[in-house]
């Protein structure tokens, strides 16, 4: 609770940001790293704070792009055996010991969510935000998957198995979009923000 309170106080001063998820194992010479860096730059130039996990890989790329473009670059840092150091491209750094409070911070302070290729942690973040938006426990928000060749098989499985077996509704497939076009990503988020400015008045669904 102390971690969440500290994060809430800090991010309240900054305002809504865009969360970027992705693997810590992506190397700087990967095309996905370059895409993450370009994404961070584009978001910063659009005036959107970037919120990433603070570690290496895609997280570093997104922070770096925003940082070097002169934007707000937020790192939600947690030390792990494979991630002993925070990346250096952060204008605002928050430290977490617990995954729970770190992940909740993403969802409490984001106006949009973008996922590039990643492992278990990235999938966990993607499916949690899909669940929270679907159940209206957080405000509606753009959820964008970048990396068509990476995500295509998973989306086919969701369509065939989950939708095919009526475990989700047809409209749930509209909760996210898949693209590699950064112009499309930024335009999608800007259009959404223009039509849904007062998120503080949003009332989430309550259990019946």
C-alpha positions as CSV (number, residue, x, y, z in Angstrom):
1,X,0.0,0.0,0.0
2,X,2.9,2.4,0.8
3,X,4.3,1.7,-2.7
4,X,1.0,2.4,-4.4
5,X,0.4,5.6,-2.3
6,X,3.9,6.9,-3.2
7,X,3.3,6.2,-6.9
8,X,-0.1,7.8,-6.9
9,X,1.2,11.0,-5.3
10,X,4.0,11.2,-7.8
11,X,2.0,10.4,-10.9
12,X,-0.8,12.7,-9.9
13,X,1.6,15.6,-10.5
14,X,2.4,14.3,-14.0
15,X,-1.1,13.3,-15.2
16,X,-2.2,10.4,-17.4
17,X,0.5,8.6,-19.4
18,X,0.8,5.7,-21.9
19,X,2.0,2.4,-20.6
20,X,4.5,0.5,-22.8
21,X,5.0,-3.2,-22.2
22,X,7.6,-5.6,-23.7
23,X,10.4,-8.0,-23.0
24,X,13.6,-7.1,-21.0
25,X,15.4,-9.6,-23.2
26,X,15.2,-7.7,-26.4
27,X,18.7,-6.5,-27.4
28,X,19.5,-3.0,-28.6
29,X,20.3,-4.4,-32.1
30,X,16.8,-5.9,-32.5
31,X,14.3,-4.2,-34.8
32,X,11.8,-4.3,-32.0
33,X,14.2,-2.2,-29.8
34,X,14.3,0.3,-32.6
35,X,10.5,0.3,-32.9
36,X,10.2,0.7,-29.1
37,X,12.6,3.7,-29.2
38,X,10.7,5.3,-32.1
39,X,7.4,4.8,-30.3
40,X,8.7,6.5,-27.2
41,X,9.9,9.4,-29.2
42,X,6.6,9.7,-31.1
43,X,4.6,9.6,-27.8
44,X,6.8,12.2,-26.2
45,X,6.5,14.6,-29.2
46,X,2.7,14.1,-29.0
47,X,2.9,15.4,-25.4
48,X,2.1,12.0,-23.9
49,X,4.2,10.8,-20.9
50,X,5.6,7.3,-21.3
51,X,5.3,4.8,-18.5
52,X,7.6,1.7,-18.8
53,X,9.0,-0.9,-16.4
54,X,12.3,0.8,-16.0
55,X,14.4,-2.2,-17.0
56,X,16.3,-3.1,-20.2
57,X,15.0,-4.3,-23.6
58,X,11.7,-2.8,-24.8
59,X,11.3,-0.9,-21.5
60,X,14.6,0.8,-22.0
61,X,13.8,1.5,-25.7
62,X,10.6,3.2,-24.9
63,X,12.1,5.2,-22.0
64,X,15.1,6.2,-24.2
65,X,12.9,7.4,-27.1
66,X,10.8,9.6,-24.8
67,X,13.8,10.8,-22.7
68,X,16.0,11.8,-25.7
69,X,13.0,13.6,-27.3
70,X,12.7,15.8,-24.2
71,X,9.5,14.1,-23.0
72,X,8.3,12.7,-19.7
73,X,9.9,9.2,-19.2
74,X,8.6,7.3,-16.2
75,X,10.2,4.1,-15.0
76,X,8.4,1.7,-12.6
77,X,11.5,-0.1,-11.4
78,X,11.6,-3.5,-9.7
79,X,14.8,-5.5,-9.2
80,X,14.9,-9.0,-10.5
81,X,17.7,-11.6,-11.0
82,X,17.8,-10.8,-14.7
83,X,17.2,-7.1,-14.3
84,X,19.7,-5.8,-11.6
85,X,19.9,-2.2,-12.9
86,X,17.4,0.3,-13.9
87,X,17.8,1.9,-17.3
88,X,19.2,5.4,-17.4
89,X,16.5,7.1,-19.5
90,X,14.1,8.1,-16.8
91,X,12.9,11.6,-15.9
92,X,10.9,10.1,-13.0
93,X,11.8,6.8,-11.3
94,X,9.7,4.9,-8.8
95,X,10.9,1.8,-6.9
96,X,8.8,-1.3,-6.2
97,X,9.4,-4.5,-4.2
98,X,6.1,-6.0,-5.3
99,X,4.7,-6.9,-8.7
100,X,1.2,-6.3,-7.4
101,X,1.7,-2.6,-6.6
102,X,3.8,-2.0,-9.7
103,X,1.3,-3.5,-12.0
104,X,-1.6,-1.6,-10.3
105,X,0.3,1.6,-10.8
106,X,0.3,1.0,-14.6
107,X,-3.4,0.6,-14.6
108,X,-4.2,3.5,-12.3
109,X,-2.4,6.1,-14.4
110,X,-2.6,5.2,-18.1
111,X,-4.8,6.6,-20.8
112,X,-3.6,3.9,-23.3
113,X,-1.6,0.6,-23.3
114,X,0.9,-0.6,-25.9
115,X,2.5,-4.0,-25.9
116,X,5.5,-5.0,-28.0
117,X,6.8,-8.6,-28.1
118,X,7.5,-10.1,-24.7
119,X,7.4,-13.1,-22.4
120,X,5.3,-14.2,-19.5
121,X,5.3,-10.8,-17.9
122,X,4.2,-9.0,-21.0
123,X,1.4,-11.5,-21.6
124,X,0.3,-11.1,-18.0
125,X,0.1,-7.3,-18.4
126,X,-1.8,-7.6,-21.7
127,X,-4.4,-10.0,-20.5
128,X,-4.9,-8.2,-17.2
129,X,-5.6,-4.9,-18.9
130,X,-7.9,-6.6,-21.3
131,X,-9.8,-8.1,-18.4
132,X,-9.9,-4.8,-16.5
133,X,-11.2,-2.8,-19.5
134,X,-13.7,-5.6,-20.4
135,X,-15.1,-5.6,-16.9
136,X,-15.0,-1.8,-16.6
137,X,-12.8,-1.9,-13.6
138,X,-10.6,0.7,-15.3
139,X,-11.8,3.3,-17.8
140,X,-12.0,2.4,-21.5
141,X,-8.6,2.8,-23.1
142,X,-6.8,2.0,-26.4
143,X,-4.9,-1.3,-26.2
144,X,-2.5,-1.7,-29.0
145,X,-0.3,-4.7,-29.9
146,X,2.7,-3.9,-32.0
147,X,4.4,-6.7,-33.9
148,X,2.0,-8.4,-36.3
149,X,4.2,-11.4,-36.9
150,X,4.7,-11.9,-33.1
151,X,1.0,-11.5,-32.0
152,X,-0.8,-13.1,-35.0
153,X,-0.7,-16.7,-33.8
154,X,-2.0,-15.7,-30.4
155,X,-4.8,-13.7,-31.9
156,X,-5.8,-16.6,-34.2
157,X,-5.9,-18.9,-31.1
158,X,-8.1,-16.4,-29.2
159,X,-10.5,-16.1,-32.1
160,X,-10.6,-19.9,-32.7
161,X,-10.6,-21.2,-29.2
162,X,-11.9,-18.5,-26.9
163,X,-14.4,-16.8,-29.2
164,X,-15.1,-20.0,-31.0
165,X,-16.1,-21.7,-27.8
166,X,-18.1,-18.6,-26.6
167,X,-15.7,-18.0,-23.7
168,X,-15.5,-14.3,-24.8
169,X,-18.0,-12.1,-26.7
170,X,-17.5,-10.9,-30.3
171,X,-17.2,-7.3,-29.1
172,X,-14.2,-8.3,-26.9
173,X,-12.2,-8.7,-30.1
174,X,-12.6,-4.9,-30.5
175,X,-10.9,-4.2,-27.2
176,X,-7.5,-4.2,-28.9
177,X,-5.9,-3.5,-32.2
178,X,-2.9,-4.9,-34.0
179,X,-0.5,-2.7,-36.1
180,X,3.1,-2.0,-36.9
181,X,2.3,1.6,-38.0
182,X,3.4,4.1,-35.4
183,X,1.4,6.9,-37.2
184,X,-1.7,4.8,-36.7
185,X,-0.8,4.1,-33.0
186,X,-0.4,7.8,-32.1
187,X,-3.4,8.9,-34.1
188,X,-5.5,6.2,-32.4
189,X,-4.5,7.4,-29.0
190,X,-4.8,11.1,-29.8
191,X,-8.3,10.6,-31.2
192,X,-9.3,8.6,-28.1
193,X,-7.9,11.3,-25.7
194,X,-9.8,14.0,-27.6
195,X,-13.1,12.2,-27.1
196,X,-12.6,11.0,-23.5
197,X,-10.9,13.8,-21.6
198,X,-12.5,13.6,-18.2
199,X,-11.4,10.2,-17.0
200,X,-11.7,11.3,-13.4
201,X,-15.5,11.2,-13.7
202,X,-15.5,7.7,-15.0
203,X,-17.4,5.3,-12.7
204,X,-16.3,1.7,-13.0
205,X,-18.8,-1.2,-13.0
206,X,-19.7,-2.6,-9.6
207,X,-20.6,-6.2,-8.9
208,X,-24.3,-6.9,-9.0
